[in-house]
């Protein structure tokens, strides 16, 4: 299996088209397996669209007839009112009022009634035709399963192997071998996670909901009035009324929430090296005098920093021969120059520069890259925005052509997002080497799903199922999992939110009358609230099964567990191969 030597070039030249073929072939195989008659579906959908057009036109015509009826009623009423008020001299107004009434009953009402009947018939036909189309597509819609995106990704890039779920032993390996801090999850909740390995090197692709306590400025107003004695233009003393709007503001704590996605990658190459970098504003600017001047200035800045570190003895930073790489990558806080050069060979520098400057195949320089010993974390803006949740329901539709378009487009975007999420790592040849594992494999001791999966499952169910009833904000859901010993985990979900309490501060403010006034400023105090709920969680397929579908043996084990706890199997929530059943509060 060959390594990816040039992530940008190989995506454009091969991987994009190869993945599109794999996705298309998979979908067409599903269609053939389902036995959907495409011609029949096209005809049914065409008839459905005609009926939908007929219903839309009928609704439009009925709307205008109803408007005409309203106008006739209004004109008839106005004419009758004026005629009665002004006497017999305006008898023609009464005639007009009667005429409008006759028009309503003779012409407008029959038209509206006919349209009501016609629309009822068309609506019934439309619903019947839609039901027919859904029935045609039912065999295909039922074949969509979780995990297809990962299996198709693996087919295009066999170096990657995705787990069906994030297991405890995978998490323990990241903690023990690669130094993943348990504090990483503080003040945030896992919304989505996908674990696996690249040639044996473990990774987790995750999206989190972050919480920080920020601040908000509130303002208030108070209108004051007073009188003053002033001289007018004739020199006479007069009394005038003055008004002024006083404003005041207060700044108070305010809970803030944001989603963030990234990749955690464990690799034992360069185990003593640490560094960090953020996206460079100089990347992707292209040629030009201004761009060249800014790039050269950045290069000189790095060179000065290297000379200063050498003179002071505070570091051993040595500028690489590829000055553009130094300027754009900017990892001048690296801790081990030898290991840094071991990772970033001339080829790696060249490909990293190409990746950062790329404006066509990928997102360009949108990533942060931090390395702490053997642990690497990639923060990517495009991963923040990417839709990575492949709920099978999103592909279920009554039209085969639309299903094909949705399926192909989603998997194209999924592959693009994940591929370029990993691309900073793929520019480094050492990061694609096989991991050396001794006979004591770290992936055998505890294959049950870890708490990351349980948090993702709870967030998939929805915060409202766990939040404190007084919570007025989003909630950070945290999972504390205990294995029950019977194939499932007893999970306590702690929902952390805030209740909102209206407050008013009175801020002393001097007015134009020379007096101090108390300006009321309404604000909201956010008081922490916490709710604890319990759920049973388990997995309905083995960790590494290739088809990612629910296995009968594990599924039966899950069913027996929830039955033993007295739960209704019909209330089970499935997300991928993960399953959950809530305890009633």
C-alpha positions in Angstrom: 0.0 0.0 0.0 1.7 3.2 -1.2 1.9 6.3 1.0 0.3 9.5 -0.1 3.3 11.6 -1.3 1.4 14.7 -2.4 -2.0 15.2 -0.7 -3.1 18.1 -2.9 -1.9 16.8 -6.3 -3.1 13.2 -5.6 -6.5 14.4 -4.6 -7.0 16.4 -7.7 -5.4 13.8 -10.0 -6.9 10.6 -8.6 -8.6 10.4 -5.2 -11.5 12.7 -6.0 -12.6 10.8 -9.1 -11.8 7.4 -7.6 -14.0 8.1 -4.6 -16.8 9.5 -6.8 -16.7 6.2 -8.8 -16.7 4.1 -5.6 -19.7 6.1 -4.2 -21.6 5.8 -7.5 -20.9 2.1 -7.9 -22.1 1.5 -4.3 -25.3 3.4 -4.8 -26.1 1.7 -8.1 -25.5 -1.7 -6.4 -28.0 -0.7 -3.8 -30.5 0.2 -6.4 -30.0 -3.1 -8.1 -30.3 -5.0 -4.8 -33.5 -3.1 -3.9 -35.0 -3.8 -7.3 -36.3 -0.3 -7.8 -37.8 0.2 -11.3 -36.3 3.6 -12.2 -38.5 4.1 -15.3 -41.6 3.5 -13.2 -40.4 5.9 -10.5 -39.6 8.6 -13.1 -43.1 8.3 -14.5 -44.7 8.3 -11.0 -42.7 11.3 -9.9 -43.5 13.2 -13.1 -47.2 12.6 -12.4 -46.7 13.7 -8.8 -45.0 16.9 -9.9 -47.9 17.6 -12.3 -50.4 17.1 -9.5 -48.3 19.4 -7.2 -48.3 22.1 -9.9 -52.1 21.7 -10.3 -52.6 22.1 -6.6 -50.4 25.2 -6.5 -52.3 26.8 -9.4 -55.6 25.9 -7.9 -54.6 27.4 -4.5 -53.5 30.6 -6.3 -56.8 30.9 -8.2 -58.8 30.3 -5.1 -56.8 32.9 -3.3 -57.7 35.5 -5.9 -61.3 34.6 -5.9 -61.3 34.9 -2.1 -59.7 38.3 -2.4 -62.4 39.3 -4.9 -65.1 38.1 -2.4 -63.6 40.1 0.4 -63.5 43.3 -1.8 -67.1 42.8 -2.9 -68.3 42.4 0.7 -66.3 45.5 1.7 -67.7 47.5 -1.2 -71.3 46.3 -0.7 -71.1 47.2 3.0 -69.6 50.6 2.3 -72.2 51.4 -0.4 -75.1 50.4 1.9 -73.7 52.4 4.8 -73.3 55.6 2.8 -76.7 55.2 1.2 -78.4 54.8 4.5 -76.6 57.8 6.0 -77.3 60.1 3.1 -81.0 59.2 2.4 -83.0 58.3 -0.7 -81.1 60.6 -3.0 -78.4 58.0 -3.1 -80.6 55.0 -4.0 -78.1 53.9 -6.7 -75.6 53.1 -3.9 -78.1 50.6 -2.5 -78.5 49.1 -6.0 -74.7 48.8 -6.1 -74.6 47.1 -2.8 -77.2 44.6 -3.9 -75.2 44.0 -7.1 -72.1 43.2 -5.2 -74.1 40.8 -3.1 -75.6 39.1 -6.1 -72.1 38.8 -7.7 -70.8 37.1 -4.6 -73.6 34.5 -4.5 -74.0 34.0 -8.2 -70.4 34.0 -9.4 -67.7 34.1 -6.7 -69.0 31.5 -4.2 -69.7 28.9 -7.0 -66.1 29.5 -8.3 -64.7 29.1 -4.8 -66.8 26.0 -4.2 -65.8 24.4 -7.5 -62.1 25.1 -6.7 -62.5 23.6 -3.2 -63.9 20.4 -4.8 -61.2 20.4 -7.5 -58.4 21.0 -4.9 -59.7 18.2 -2.6 -59.6 15.8 -5.5 -56.1 16.9 -6.7 -54.8 16.8 -3.1 -56.1 13.2 -2.7 -54.5 12.2 -6.0 -51.3 13.9 -5.0 -51.1 12.1 -1.7 -51.9 8.8 -3.4 -49.2 9.4 -6.0 -46.7 10.3 -3.3 -47.6 7.2 -1.4 -47.0 5.2 -4.6 -43.6 6.8 -5.1 -42.6 6.1 -1.5 -43.7 2.5 -1.9 -41.5 2.2 -5.0 -38.5 3.6 -3.1 -39.1 1.7 0.2 -36.7 -1.2 -0.6 -33.9 1.2 -1.4 -34.6 3.5 1.5 -34.4 0.6 4.0 -30.9 -0.4 2.8 -29.2 2.8 3.9 -27.2 2.2 7.1 -24.8 4.1 9.4 -21.1 3.8 8.6 -21.4 3.8 4.8 -19.3 6.9 4.6 -16.4 5.3 6.6 -16.5 2.1 4.5 -16.4 4.0 1.3 -13.6 6.2 2.6 -11.6 3.0 3.4 -12.2 1.6 -0.1 -10.7 4.7 -1.6 -7.9 5.0 1.0 -7.2 1.6 2.6 -4.6 3.1 4.8 -7.5 4.4 6.9 -9.5 1.9 9.0 -12.5 3.3 11.0 -13.9 1.7 14.1 -17.6 1.1 14.4 -17.4 3.0 17.7 -14.9 4.6 19.9 -13.9 2.0 22.5 -12.4 2.3 26.0 -9.1 0.6 25.0 -8.6 3.0 22.1 -9.1 5.9 24.5 -6.8 4.3 27.1 -4.1 3.8 24.4 -4.3 7.5 23.5 -4.1 8.4 27.2 -1.3 6.1 28.2 0.9 5.9 25.1 0.4 9.3 23.5 -0.4 11.5 26.5 -3.9 12.6 25.7 -5.0 14.7 28.7 -8.2 13.8 30.5 -8.7 17.5 31.0 -9.3 17.8 27.2 -13.0 17.4 27.8 -13.4 20.0 30.5 -16.2 22.5 29.8 -17.1 20.8 26.6 -19.3 17.9 25.4 -18.8 15.4 22.5 -21.3 16.0 19.7 -19.7 13.5 17.3 -16.7 11.2 17.3 -15.2 8.8 14.9 -12.1 6.7 15.9 -9.9 4.5 13.9 -6.3 4.2 12.8 -4.0 5.2 10.0 -1.5 2.3 9.4 -1.9 1.4 13.1 -1.6 5.0 14.4 -4.8 5.8 16.3 -6.9 8.9 15.6 -10.2 10.4 16.7 -12.2 12.9 14.6 -14.5 14.7 16.9 -16.8 17.7 17.1 -17.4 19.3 20.5 -19.7 21.8 22.0 -17.6 24.3 23.9 -18.7 26.4 26.8 -17.0 29.5 28.2 -18.3 32.3 30.4 -18.0 35.5 28.5 -19.7 38.8 29.1 -22.6 40.9 27.7 -23.1 44.6 27.9 -26.7 45.7 28.8 -27.9 49.3 28.4 -30.8 51.2 29.9 -32.4 54.7 29.5 -34.1 57.2 31.7 -35.9 60.4 30.4 -35.6 63.3 32.8 -37.2 66.7 32.6 -36.6 70.0 34.4 -37.3 73.7 34.0 -34.7 76.5 33.6 -34.9 80.4 33.7 -33.2 81.8 30.7 -33.1 85.1 28.9 -34.7 85.4 25.5 -33.5 87.6 22.6 -35.2 90.6 24.1 -33.3 90.1 27.4 -36.4 89.0 29.3 -36.2 86.1 31.7 -38.5 83.2 30.8 -39.0 79.6 32.0 -38.3 76.8 29.5 -38.8 73.0 29.8 -35.7 70.8 29.2 -35.7 67.0 28.6 -32.8 64.6 28.3 -32.4 60.9 27.8 -29.8 59.5 30.1 -28.1 56.2 29.2 -26.1 53.8 31.3 -24.7 50.3 30.8 -23.5 47.4 32.8 -21.4 44.4 31.8 -22.3 41.0 33.3 -21.2 37.4 32.8 -22.9 35.6 29.9 -22.6 31.9 28.9 -21.2 31.4 25.4 -21.3 28.2 23.4 -19.6 27.3 20.2 -19.0 24.1 18.2 -15.5 23.0 17.2 -14.1 20.0 15.3 -10.7 18.6 15.1 -8.5 15.5 14.7 -6.5 13.9 17.5 -3.7 11.7 16.1 -1.2 9.6 17.9 2.1 8.8 16.3 5.4 7.8 18.0 7.6 9.6 15.4 9.6 12.5 17.0 8.4 11.8 20.5 10.4 14.7 22.1 9.2 17.4 19.8 6.5 19.9 20.6 5.3 22.9 18.6 2.2 24.8 17.5 1.1 26.9 14.6 -2.0 28.8 13.4 -3.2 29.6 9.9 -1.0 32.2 8.3 -2.5 35.3 6.6 0.3 35.1 4.1 -0.8 31.7 2.7 -2.5 31.6 -0.7 -1.8 35.2 -1.7 -0.1 34.2 -5.0 2.4 36.3 -6.8 2.7 40.1 -6.6 4.9 42.8 -5.3 2.9 43.3 -2.1 2.7 39.6 -1.4 6.4 39.1 -2.0 7.3 42.0 0.3 5.1 40.7 3.1 6.5 37.2 2.7 10.1 38.5 2.7 9.4 40.6 5.8 8.1 37.5 7.6 11.1 35.5 6.6 13.4 38.2 7.9 11.4 38.2 11.2 12.0 34.4 11.6 15.7 34.8 10.8 16.0 37.5 13.5 14.1 35.3 16.0 16.6 32.5 15.2 19.6 34.7 15.7 18.2 36.1 19.0 17.5 32.6 20.3 21.1 31.5 19.4 22.7 34.5 21.1 20.7 34.3 24.2 21.0 30.6 24.5 17.2 30.3 25.0 16.8 27.9 22.1 18.3 26.2 19.1 16.0 27.5 16.4 17.7 27.1 13.0 15.9 28.4 9.9 15.1 25.8 7.3 16.4 26.1 3.8 12.9 26.4 2.6 12.3 30.0 3.7 8.7 30.0 2.5 7.9 27.0 4.7 9.3 28.8 7.7 7.3 31.9 7.0 4.0 30.2 6.4 4.1 27.3 8.8 5.5 29.5 11.6 6.3 26.8 14.2 9.1 28.8 15.7 8.3 27.6 19.2 9.5 24.1 18.4 11.4 22.4 21.2 13.7 19.9 19.3 15.3 21.1 16.1 16.7 17.7 15.2 13.3 15.9 15.4 11.6 18.8 13.7 13.9 18.4 10.7 13.4 14.7 10.8 9.6 15.2 10.4 9.8 18.0 7.9 12.1 16.7 5.3 12.6 18.7 2.1 9.6 16.8 0.5 7.4 17.4 3.6 8.2 21.1 3.5 7.4 21.4 -0.2 4.1 19.6 0.2 3.1 21.6 3.3 3.7 24.8 1.4 1.7 23.5 -1.5 -1.2 22.6 0.9 -1.1 26.0 2.6 -1.1 27.9 -0.7 -3.7 25.7 -2.4 -6.8 27.6 -3.4 -8.4 25.0 -5.8 -8.5 21.4 -4.6 -8.7 22.0 -0.8 -9.5 24.7 1.7 -6.0 26.1 1.8 -4.4 27.2 5.0 -7.3 26.9 7.4 -5.7 24.7 10.0 -4.0 24.9 13.4 -1.4 22.2 14.1 -0.1 21.4 17.6 2.2 18.6 18.6 3.0 17.7 22.2 5.3 14.7 22.1 3.6 11.9 20.3 0.2 13.6 20.3 -0.9 15.7 17.4 -4.1 17.8 17.2 -5.4 19.4 14.0 -7.9 22.2 14.3 -9.6 22.9 11.0 -12.1 25.5 10.0 -13.6 23.5 7.2 -14.1 20.6 9.6 -15.9 23.0 11.9 -18.4 23.6 9.1 -18.5 20.1 7.6 -21.6 17.9 7.9 -20.2 14.5 9.0 -23.3 12.9 10.5 -24.6 10.4 7.9 -28.0 9.6 9.4 -29.6 7.2 7.0 -32.8 9.2 7.1 -31.1 11.9 5.1 -31.0 9.7 2.0 -34.6 8.5 2.2 -36.8 10.1 -0.5 -39.5 9.2 -2.9 -37.5 10.1 -6.0 -34.7 7.9 -7.2 -32.9 10.7 -9.1 -33.0 12.9 -6.0 -31.8 10.1 -3.8 -28.9 9.5 -6.1 -28.0 13.2 -6.1 -28.2 13.6 -2.3 -26.2 10.4 -1.8 -23.4 11.3 -4.2 -23.1 14.9 -3.0 -23.0 14.0 0.7 -20.3 11.4 0.3 -18.3 13.7 -2.0 -18.3 16.4 0.7 -17.6 13.9 3.5 -14.6 12.6 1.7 -13.3 16.1 0.9 -13.7 17.3 4.4 -12.1 14.3 6.1 -9.3 14.0 3.5 -8.2 17.6 3.9 -8.7 17.4 7.6 -6.0 14.8 7.7 -3.9 16.4 4.9 -1.5 18.4 7.2 -0.5 15.0 8.7 -0.3 13.3 5.2 2.3 15.8 4.1 4.7 14.2 6.6 6.0 10.8 5.4 6.9 9.6 8.9 3.3 10.0 10.0 2.2 7.4 7.4 4.6 4.6 8.6 3.2 1.5 10.2 3.0 1.6 13.9 5.2 -1.0 15.6 3.0 -3.0 18.0 4.4 -5.7 20.2 2.5 -8.9 21.1 0.6 -7.0 23.8 -1.9 -5.3 21.6 -3.6 -2.3 23.4 -6.9 -3.2 21.7 -8.1 -6.2 23.6 -8.6 -5.3 27.2 -11.8 -3.3 27.1 -13.7 -3.1 23.8 -16.8 -1.5 25.2 -17.7 2.0 24.0 -16.1 4.9 25.9 -17.8 7.9 27.5 -17.1 10.0 24.3 -19.6 7.8 22.4 -22.1 8.0 25.2 -21.9 11.8 25.2 -22.3 11.8 21.4 -25.3 9.5 21.8 -26.9 11.7 24.5 -26.4 14.8 22.3 -28.0 12.9 19.4 -31.0 12.2 21.5 -31.2 15.9 22.3 -30.4 18.2 25.2 -34.1 18.6 26.1 -34.2 15.0 27.2 -31.6 15.7 29.9 -31.7 19.4 30.7 -32.8 20.8 34.0 -36.4 22.1 33.6 -35.3 25.6 34.6 -32.4 25.8 32.1 -32.7 28.7 29.7 -29.4 28.1 27.8 -27.7 25.3 25.9 -26.4 22.5 28.1 -23.1 20.8 28.3 -23.8 17.1 28.6 -21.2 15.0 30.4 -21.2 11.2 30.6 -20.0 9.1 33.5 -20.1 5.5 32.3 -20.1 2.3 34.4 -20.1 -1.1 32.7 -23.0 -3.2 34.0 -21.3 -6.5 33.2 -24.0 -7.7 30.9 -23.0 -6.1 27.6 -24.2 -2.6 28.3 -23.1 0.4 30.3 -25.1 2.3 32.9 -24.5 5.9 32.0 -25.1 9.0 34.1 -25.6 12.1 32.0 -25.0 15.4 33.8 -26.6 18.3 32.0 -25.0 21.7 33.0 -26.9 24.8 32.0 -28.1 28.1 33.5 -31.4 29.5 34.6 -32.0 33.1 33.6 -33.2 35.5 36.3 -34.2 39.1 35.3 -32.4 41.8 37.3 -32.3 45.6 37.3 -29.3 47.7 38.3 -29.7 51.4 39.0 -26.7 53.2 37.8 -26.0 56.8 39.1 -25.7 59.1 36.2 -25.4 62.9 36.2 -28.1 64.7 34.1 -28.1 68.1 32.4 -30.0 69.5 35.4 -26.8 68.9 37.5 -28.4 66.2 39.6 -27.6 62.5 39.9 -30.3 60.2 38.7 -30.6 56.4 38.9 -30.8 54.9 35.4 -32.4 51.5 35.5 -30.5 48.9 33.4 -32.3 45.5 33.0 -29.9 42.5 32.7 -30.1 38.8 33.1 -28.3 36.8 35.8 -27.3 33.3 34.7 -27.3 30.9 37.6 -25.9 27.3 37.1 -28.4 24.5 37.2 -27.6 20.8 36.9 -29.6 17.7 36.2 -28.6 14.1 36.4 -30.3 11.4 34.3 -29.5 7.8 33.5 -29.5 5.8 30.4 -28.5 2.3 29.3 -26.1 2.3 26.4 -24.6 -0.5 24.4 -23.5 -1.4 20.9 -25.4 -3.6 18.5 -22.4 -4.7 16.3 -18.8 -5.7 17.0 -16.2 -3.0 16.9 -14.5 -4.0 13.7 -17.3 -5.7 11.7 -16.8 -4.7 8.1 -20.5 -4.2 7.1 -21.2 -1.9 10.1 -24.6 -3.4 10.3 -26.3 -4.7 13.5 -25.2 -8.2 14.2 -27.8 -10.7 15.4 -25.8 -11.9 18.3 -25.0 -8.5 19.8 -28.4 -7.2 18.9 -30.1 -10.0 20.9 -27.7 -9.4 23.8 -28.8 -5.7 23.8 -32.5 -6.7 23.7 -32.1 -9.0 26.6 -30.3 -6.3 28.7 -33.0 -3.6 28.2 -35.7 -6.2 28.9 -34.0 -7.2 32.1 -34.0 -3.6 33.2 -37.7 -3.3 32.4 -37.3 -0.9 29.4 -39.4 -0.9 26.3 -37.3 -2.1 23.3 -39.4 0.2 21.1 -38.1 3.3 22.9 -34.5 2.4 22.0 -32.6 5.2 20.2 -30.1 4.1 17.6 -27.1 6.1 16.3 -24.9 4.0 14.2 -24.2 0.8 16.0 -24.7 2.6 19.4 -28.0 2.2 21.2 -29.5 3.9 24.2 -32.6 3.6 26.4 -33.5 6.3 28.9 -34.6 5.7 32.4 -37.8 7.6 33.1 -37.3 10.6 35.4 
